[in-house]
Amino acid sequence: MLTGLDLAVAAGEVVGLIGPNGAGKTTLLRAVAGLLPLDAGDIAIQGRSLSGLAPGARARSLAYLPQNGESHWGVEVETLVMLGRLPHHGAWRAPSKSDRAAVERAMEACDVVQFRRRSANDLSGGERARVLLARALAGQPKLLLADEPVAGLDPGHQLDVMEKLRERAASGAGVVVVMHDLTLAARFCDRLALLNDGRIESVGDPSEVLSPEALDRCYGVRAYFASANGNRIVVPLERSGPVPKS
């Protein structure tokens, strides 16, 4: 259960959600996406309540990329990515020239053009994850919610995906991404929100949120801190004590 959360995401920024397993990161993303009911409070996009948005307007405003996403039927990759444009052209209209251009850009950005005629079910987990990110990017959402988008990817594609999320933010969108790799979170996120036991412990610059005290308190670990090419490196080394209770 999430309690007492207050978090704003500005256009043009990447906000990383970090915290131990069970802290509420995925629950928060699903609530923002409108997939979980709220007992209290409200979620607004560009000043408009999410609950008051028609389904089509909501679909054009935000995209949700779940962790371990799957395709439940053997559709071709290009067709799957084109589904990201559905809120823009409707179910019974052929894709426009701009729709096709957006899909092509998204597939190129996620390095999946070579898979366009393959069934999504024939791809590896990492390849399929990139296809699903392409589908989300093709919709050009104002708010992109990504739950562990680099899980299962090789290091090169992890960097590629994080670069694409930064580019999406640079285009004027807000991006919220759940992260477990603290070094990637420190490098690519403008701000971090550290969740623990359903609450936000702290929000701010990665250099402030990723403190030794916070990692000890929330994760129960000691970490190695360093810097390379102007980027912060955070590597957990050992348990600092008993596993924190959630």
C-alpha positions in Angstrom: 0.0 0.0 0.0 1.2 3.5 -0.9 0.6 6.3 1.6 1.4 10.0 1.7 3.0 10.2 -1.7 3.4 13.6 -3.4 5.5 13.6 -6.6 5.5 15.9 -9.6 7.3 15.2 -12.9 8.1 18.1 -15.2 8.2 18.0 -18.9 11.7 17.4 -20.1 12.9 15.4 -17.1 13.6 11.8 -16.2 12.6 10.8 -12.7 13.9 7.5 -11.4 12.0 5.4 -8.9 14.4 3.4 -6.8 14.1 1.4 -3.6 14.1 -2.2 -2.4 11.8 -5.0 -3.6 8.3 -4.4 -2.4 8.8 -0.7 -1.7 5.9 0.2 -4.0 7.6 1.3 -7.2 5.6 -0.8 -9.6 2.4 -0.1 -7.7 3.0 3.6 -8.1 3.6 3.3 -11.8 0.4 1.3 -12.3 -1.6 3.8 -10.2 -0.3 6.7 -12.4 -1.2 4.7 -15.5 -4.8 4.4 -14.2 -4.5 0.6 -13.8 -5.1 0.6 -10.0 -7.9 2.5 -8.2 -7.0 5.2 -5.7 -8.4 5.1 -2.1 -7.6 8.8 -1.8 -5.9 11.6 -3.6 -5.6 12.3 -7.3 -3.3 12.0 -10.3 -3.1 14.8 -12.9 -1.5 15.1 -16.3 -0.8 18.7 -17.5 -3.3 19.9 -14.8 -6.1 17.5 -15.8 -7.3 14.8 -13.5 -6.5 11.4 -14.9 -9.9 10.1 -13.8 -11.6 12.8 -15.9 -9.8 11.9 -19.1 -11.6 9.9 -21.8 -9.8 6.6 -22.6 -8.5 7.9 -25.9 -7.2 11.1 -24.4 -5.5 9.1 -21.7 -3.9 6.8 -24.2 -2.5 9.7 -26.2 -1.2 11.4 -23.0 0.7 8.5 -21.5 2.3 5.2 -22.3 3.0 2.5 -19.7 5.8 0.0 -20.3 5.5 -2.9 -17.8 8.3 -5.1 -16.7 8.6 -8.4 -18.4 6.2 -7.3 -21.1 4.9 -9.9 -23.5 3.1 -10.2 -26.8 0.3 -12.7 -26.4 -0.1 -13.5 -30.1 2.4 -14.0 -32.9 2.1 -10.6 -34.5 4.8 -9.2 -36.7 7.1 -6.7 -34.9 6.2 -3.8 -37.2 2.5 -4.4 -36.5 3.1 -4.6 -32.8 5.0 -1.3 -32.8 2.2 0.3 -34.9 -0.2 -0.4 -32.1 1.5 2.4 -30.3 -0.1 4.8 -32.9 -3.6 3.4 -32.4 -4.8 6.2 -30.0 -3.9 8.7 -32.8 -5.6 7.2 -35.8 -8.3 5.0 -34.3 -9.1 1.4 -34.7 -10.8 1.5 -38.1 -8.5 3.8 -40.0 -5.4 3.0 -41.9 -2.1 4.3 -40.5 -1.2 7.7 -42.0 2.2 8.7 -43.4 3.0 10.4 -40.1 2.1 7.2 -38.2 4.4 5.1 -40.4 7.2 7.7 -40.0 6.8 7.6 -36.2 6.9 3.8 -36.2 10.0 3.8 -38.3 11.8 6.3 -36.1 10.9 4.3 -33.0 12.1 1.0 -34.5 15.4 2.6 -35.5 15.8 4.2 -32.1 15.4 0.8 -30.4 17.5 -1.2 -32.9 14.6 -3.5 -34.0 14.3 -2.6 -37.7 15.9 -5.9 -38.6 13.0 -7.7 -36.8 10.2 -5.9 -38.6 8.8 -9.1 -40.4 9.5 -11.5 -37.5 7.0 -12.7 -35.0 7.4 -10.9 -31.7 7.0 -14.4 -30.0 10.2 -15.6 -31.8 12.4 -13.0 -30.2 14.5 -13.3 -27.1 13.3 -11.6 -24.0 15.7 -8.7 -24.4 14.8 -8.2 -28.1 11.1 -8.2 -27.3 11.7 -5.6 -24.5 13.2 -3.3 -27.1 10.2 -3.9 -29.4 7.8 -3.0 -26.6 9.8 0.2 -25.9 9.5 1.1 -29.6 5.8 0.7 -29.4 5.7 3.1 -26.4 7.9 5.6 -28.1 5.9 5.4 -31.4 2.9 6.9 -29.5 4.9 10.0 -28.6 3.4 10.2 -25.2 3.6 13.3 -23.0 4.3 11.0 -20.0 6.2 7.7 -20.4 6.2 5.2 -17.5 8.8 2.5 -17.8 9.1 -0.3 -15.3 12.6 -1.7 -15.3 13.1 -1.2 -19.0 16.8 -2.4 -18.9 16.2 -5.6 -17.0 17.5 -8.6 -19.1 19.3 -6.4 -21.6 23.0 -6.6 -22.4 25.1 -3.6 -21.2 25.2 -2.0 -24.7 21.5 -2.0 -25.1 21.0 -0.9 -21.5 22.9 2.3 -22.4 20.9 2.6 -25.6 17.5 2.3 -23.8 18.5 4.9 -21.2 19.7 7.3 -24.0 16.3 6.9 -25.7 14.5 7.7 -22.5 16.6 10.8 -22.1 15.9 11.8 -25.8 12.2 11.3 -25.1 12.5 13.7 -22.2 14.5 16.2 -24.3 11.6 16.3 -26.8 9.4 17.7 -24.0 7.9 14.6 -22.4 8.1 13.6 -18.7 9.7 10.1 -18.1 9.3 8.0 -14.9 11.5 4.9 -14.8 11.8 2.2 -12.2 15.5 1.3 -11.8 17.6 -1.2 -9.8 20.9 -0.3 -11.3 22.0 2.6 -9.2 24.8 3.7 -11.4 22.5 4.0 -14.4 20.0 5.8 -12.2 22.6 8.2 -11.1 23.8 8.9 -14.6 20.6 9.2 -16.6 18.0 10.5 -14.2 17.5 14.2 -13.4 16.0 13.3 -10.0 15.5 10.2 -8.0 12.6 9.2 -5.7 13.7 6.7 -3.1 10.7 4.6 -2.0 10.6 2.4 1.1 7.7 0.6 2.7 5.1 2.4 0.5 6.5 5.9 1.2 8.9 8.3 -0.4 11.9 8.5 1.7 13.5 11.3 -0.3 13.4 13.1 -3.7 16.1 15.1 -5.3 19.4 15.1 -7.2 20.9 11.6 -7.5 24.0 12.8 -5.6 21.9 13.6 -2.6 19.5 10.7 -2.7 22.1 8.0 -3.2 23.9 8.6 0.1 25.6 5.9 2.2 23.1 6.5 4.9 20.1 6.0 2.6 21.5 2.8 1.1 22.2 1.5 4.6 18.7 2.4 5.8 16.6 1.3 2.9 18.6 -1.4 1.2 20.8 -2.6 4.1 24.0 -2.4 2.0 27.3 -0.6 1.9 28.3 0.7 -1.5 31.4 1.8 -3.4 31.1 5.3 -4.7 33.3 6.7 -7.5 33.3 8.9 -10.6 34.2 8.3 -14.2 33.9 10.6 -17.1 31.9 12.9 -14.9 29.4 10.2 -14.1 28.8 8.8 -10.6 29.3 5.1 -10.0 27.4 3.3 -7.2 28.2 -0.4 -6.7 26.7 -2.3 -3.7 29.5 -4.2 -2.0 28.1 -6.0 1.1 25.3 -6.2 3.5 25.6 -3.5 6.2 23.3 -5.4 8.6 20.0 -7.4 8.7 17.7 -7.1 5.7 15.5 -4.1 6.3 11.9 -5.1 7.0 9.3 -3.8 4.5 
